[in-house]
Amino acid sequence: MSTTESAESAKPSKLPSFDPADPIGIDDLLGPEDLAIRSTVRAWATDRVLPHIAEWYENGELPGIRELARELGSIGALGMSLQGYGCAGATAVQYGLACLELEAADSGIRSLVSVQGSLAMYAIHRFGSEEQRQQWLPGMAAGEIIGCFGLTEPDHGSDPAGMRTYAKRDGGGDWILSGRKMWITNGSVAGVAVVWAQTDEGSGGSGIRGFVVPTGTPGFSAPEIKHKWSLRASVTSELVLDEVRLPADAVLPGVTGLRGPLSCLSHARYGIVWGAMGAARASFEAAVDYAKTREQFGRPIGGFQLTQAKLADMAVELHKGILLAHHLGRRMDAGRLRPEQVSFGKLNNVREAIEICRTARTILGANGISLEYPVMRHATNLESVLTYEGTVEMHQLVLGKALTGLDAFR
């Protein structure tokens, strides 16, 4: 048999049908367990979030957050890529798929899970003592304890090395922690906070340490931040630390300096790479459905060339973004994902997700601003996602330094 004949005989007898929901066959990259996890998270979000999210968003509240956390714990969504201590031990790709499905419901729900697992739990799991892990992680994985992560301050966001929150030792070995943190997801409902503070153990950020702070400790308070126009179905707080006294073993022993909080942020940013595509997918699907049923000039607007051009461009960017997320997930699972590559993913996927939402809004016309549809809610949420855990400019500079070898941060 000739080489040509062998190649011809290897071809499938019939091409698979075109799937508008998966136009380039990305699901071919997923195994049965991946698909099962995705289905579980999607079903939970469809049942527990989608029927209520417009009302929650309009009212600026997330009622029943503790019950939601326990339910998320029951399906293994909290700290799901961590090993042991009640965590699911899922792959990075599986965690990413969960983030996509959660943010397809709402960015606030994905933020709840990301802050719990990729920031607070991840910090304790990676840098904590065995006693700290045993004390906190099982309850956090089950959703019985909600965690938050205190890094950003009122005057220091993109430059965490300049933080003013300070921890000093007293004569007996205890730590005294004072300062303020801002824009803290889960803050006012958290049972434990991972707080980063300057110490006298170094200068220029090298003395920054992480502390595990039970939120019932005297001097700790977390007033909720109201009047948000984005991430409205999410609990956002300020943390106030007024000479909070902590025992010597409250410090995370495994890291000193900015490497600690920045590695946590990189883990959380990875979830955003996937999550942003969930918001984009929900808006895209709403636009497709609307275009097929909304009639103008005697026919559905989806039959007009300009509308089809918008839908085609949206589909291309959506599925390119999902492919990028898959690629980064495989690299993370192989232990080969660099922080610069996470910046690449967050920079691209959030910007493209916002553009998809804005284009979807144009297809829906005036209905695009109504909470009867998810588009404007996702668009406004993504305005927060665009700047939290690293602004566009910071990720551009991370990539610029990697590309040129020249540091433009200072």
N, C-alpha and C positions, 0 to 999 in steps of 0.2 A: 504494500500500500504506500502511495506517495505521501510526502509531507502535507501537500495540499489536501489530499483526501482525508488524512487523519484530522487535520484542523477542521474540515467541514463536518466530519462525523462527531466531533466534540461539541459542536454548537448545539444549543438547546433547540428542540423542535419547534418551540413556540415561546415568544417573548412574554414575560409577565405583563399583566395589564398595568396601565399607568395609574398610580395612586396619587391623587391631588394632595393628600395629606402628607405624603412622603415622596415627593416628586423625583428625588435622585436616589432613593433606596437606602437611606441612612440606617433603617432598621436592620439591614443585612449585617451591620456591625455589632448587633446586640445578640446575646445569648438568652436562653430561656429564663435564667435567674434575673438578668437585667430587665427583661420585659415584664416579669412578674412584679418586681419592685416598682417599676414605673406604673403598672396598672394599679397596684395597691395605693400608692400615693395619689394618683389621679382620682381614684374612686373616693378616697377620703376627702380630698379637696372639693370634689363635685358634690358630695353629700353634706359636708359640714361647713363649707365656706361660701361656695357660689350662691346658695339661696339667700344669704344674709349680707354679703359683702357690700353691696351698694348702700344698704341702710347703715352699716357700721361706718362706712367711709363718709357718708353724708353727716352722720352724727359725730364724727371724729372720736370714735371709741372702738375698743376691742373687748366687748363684754365676754365674760367666761374664759378669760385668757388662761387661767390655771387649769380649767377643764380641758381646753384645747391642748395645752402642753402635755397633760397626762395622756390624751389620746394620741398625740404625736409620738410620745414615748412608747405607747403600746404597739405602734406599727414600726418601731425601730428607727424613727427619723431623727432622733436627737443624738448628736455625736456619732452618727451612723458609720463614719469611716474610721473611727477609733477602735482599738482592740481591747477587749477585756472590760471589766468593771460594769458589766451589763450593757455595753455598747454592741452594736450589730456587727462590727467588723466588715462592713461593706467595702467594695472597691471605690476608687475615686470616681469612676464613670457612673457607678450606681448612685453615689451621693449626688453627682451632677444631675442625673436624670430626676432625682427627687426634688432638687432645687428648681429645675425647669418646671415641673408640674406644680410646685407650690407657688411659684411666682406667676404662673399662668392664671392662678386664682387671684393672688394679690401680692405685691412686693412686701407688704407689711407682714404677711404670714411667713414668707421666705426669710425675712429679716429676723423674726422671732427664732426660727430654727438656726439660722447662720450664727447669730450672736451666741445662742446657747451652745451650739456644738463646735463651731469653727473658731470661736474666740474664747469664751469662758472655759468650756470643757477642754478644748485643745491646749490652752495655756497650762491648766492643771495637769493634764495627761502628759504633756511633753516636758514641762519644767518643774512640776511639783514633786514633793516627797511622796514616798509610798503611803505614809499616813494621810497626807492630803488627798491623794487619789482615792483611798479607801473611804475617807470621810465624806467626800462630795460627789464623786462621779456616778456611783450607782443610783443615787437619788436624782441626779440631773438627767441621766439616761432615761429614767422612768418618767421624767416630767414632774416628779414630786417636788423638786427644787428647781426654781428658775434662776438662771445666772445672768449677769451683765458684765460689761468690759469697759473699764474707765481709763481711756487714754486722752481723747480730745478735751481741750479746755476752752474756756471762753475766749482766750487770747492766743491759743496755740492749737492749730489744727494740722496744717501741712508741715509744720516744724515742731514735731513732738520733743525734740531735744531741748527746746526752750521751756518745757513745762515748768510750772511753779509749784505744783503739788509736791510736798516735801515730807520725808519720813526721817525722823531722828530717833536715836536710842536714848532712853533714860538711864539712870544709874543702875537699874536692876536688870537691864537687858531687854525690856519691852520696847516696842516701837511706838512712837507717837506720830500719827499721820494727819496732816492738815492740807486742805486745798479744795479745789472745785473742779468738777468734770462736767462737760456739756454735751448735749445731743446723744444721750446714752439710751439705746434701745433696751427695753425690759427693766429699766432702772427702778421704778417705783413698785414693781411687783416681784423683784428679785429677792431670793433668800441669801444669795452670796454674790459678791462683786469681786472681780479681779481688777485691782487698781494699780496703776503704774505711777511711781513717784521718784523724784530725785532723792539721793542720799549723799552723805559725805564720803562715800566709798570711791568717788571718782569725779571727774569734771567733764563738761562738754557733752553730757549725755552718757558717759561711760559708767556713771554711778547709778543709773536708773535701775530700780528693782520692782518686781511685781509682788503684790500682797494679796492674800486671800482674806477677804473681809466679810464676815457674817453681817448681814445688813441690820441685824438687831443690836449691834454694838453701840453703846452710848456715843453720841457725837456724830453718828452717821444719819443722814436724811437724804431723801430723793424726791423732791417736788417735781410733779409731772409738768411737762411743757405743753401748753395748749396753743390754739390759734394757728395750727399748721395748715398749709394748703397742699401738702404732699405727705405721703405715708400717714394718712389720717387714721387708718385702721391699724395702728401700731402704737404701743406705749413708748413714749420718748420722755426722758427725764434729765434733770440736772442732778449730779451727785455733790453733796456738801459734806466735807469731812472736817469736823471741828475738834481737833485734838483727839482723834480716835485712837484709843490705846489698844494695841495688839500684842499678843505674846511673841516671843522671839521666833517661834516656829511658824508664824503666819507668812513669812517671806517665802517666795518660790526659790528653792535653793539651786535650781538647775541653770540659771542664766543671770547675767549682769549686762546692763547696757541696752541699747535700742534693738539689738538683735532679737530680744525676746518679743516685744510687742510687734515688731515688723514681721517676724515670721508668722505670728498669729494672723496678722492682716493679710499676708500673702495667701494663707489657707482660706480665709474668708472671701477674698477677692476671687479665688478660683470658683467658689459657688456662685458669685455674681455673674461670671462669664456664662454659666448655664442659665441662671435665673432670668437674666435680661432677655434671653431668647424665649422664655416662657411668656413674659409680658408681650413680646413682639408677636408670638404665635397666636395668642388670644385676640389681639387686635387685628391681625391679618385674617384670621378665620371669621371674625365679625364682619370685616370688609367684604370678604368673598360671599358670605351668606347674604349680606345686604345687597351686593351688586347683582345677585341672581334673582332677587325678588322685587327690588325697587324699580318701578317703571317710570320712564319719562319719554316723551315723544313716541309713545306707542309701543315701547319695548323695554326689557330690563336694561339698566345702565351697564351691566356687565357685558352687553353685546357691543358697546362702543369701543372704538380703538383706543382712545385715551385712557379709559378705565382699565382695559386689559393691559395696557403698557404699565400702568401703576401696579397692578396686581403682579405682573411678571417680575418687575424690578423688586417688589417687596419679597416675593418668593425666593428670588436669587439671594438676596442679602440675608434673609432669615435662615435658609438652609446652609449657606456658607458659614454663618455664625455658629450653627449647631455642629457642623463639621469641625470647625476650629475648636469648639468646646470638647468634642470627642477626642481630637488629637491631643489636646493638652491633658485630658483625663488619662489617656493611655500613657503619656509621658510621666504623669504623677504616679500611676500604678507601677511603672518601671523604675521609680526613683530618679527620674531624669528631668523633672520639671524645674526650671529656673525661675526666680522671681521676675526677671525681665520678660519671660514668656507669659507669665500671668498678667503683667502690665499690658502686654500686647493684646491679650484676650479681652481684658476689661475695657481698654480704650476702644477697641473696635466694636465689641458686641453691644456695649451700652449706647454708643453713638448711633449705631445702625438701628438698634431697637427703638430709640426715640424717633428716628426718621420714619421707621415703619409705622409707628403709632400716629405720627403727624399726617402721613399720607393716607392712612386708614380713615382718619378724621375727615379728610377732604372727600373721600368716597361716600361717607355717611352724611355729608352736608351738615345741616343744622342738627340732625339727630346725633351727630358725633359728639356733641357736648352734653348729651343727656346721660344720666346714670342708668337709664334703661339699657345702655350698651356699655361695654367695658373700656372703650378706647380712651376717653379722656382721663378716666381714673388711672389707667396704666401710664399714660403720657405724663401726668403730673407726678406720679410716683417715681418714674424714671428720672425726673429732674433731680430728685434727691439721690438716687442711685448713681447718677452721673458724677456727683461730687463727693459722696461719702466713701470712706476707705480708699482715698486717693483721688484728687481732682484730675481732670483731663490734663492740666498742665504738668502735674507731678508725674503722671505716667508717660507723657511725652518726653520729659526730661530723663526718666529712667531709661527709656528706649534710646534717647539721644546719646546718653553717656555710654550705653552698651555698643552703639553703632560707631561712635567716634573715639571712645576712650577718653573723652574730655568731660570733666565734671562742671556742668553749668548751673548747679544748684546754688552756688555762692558766688 
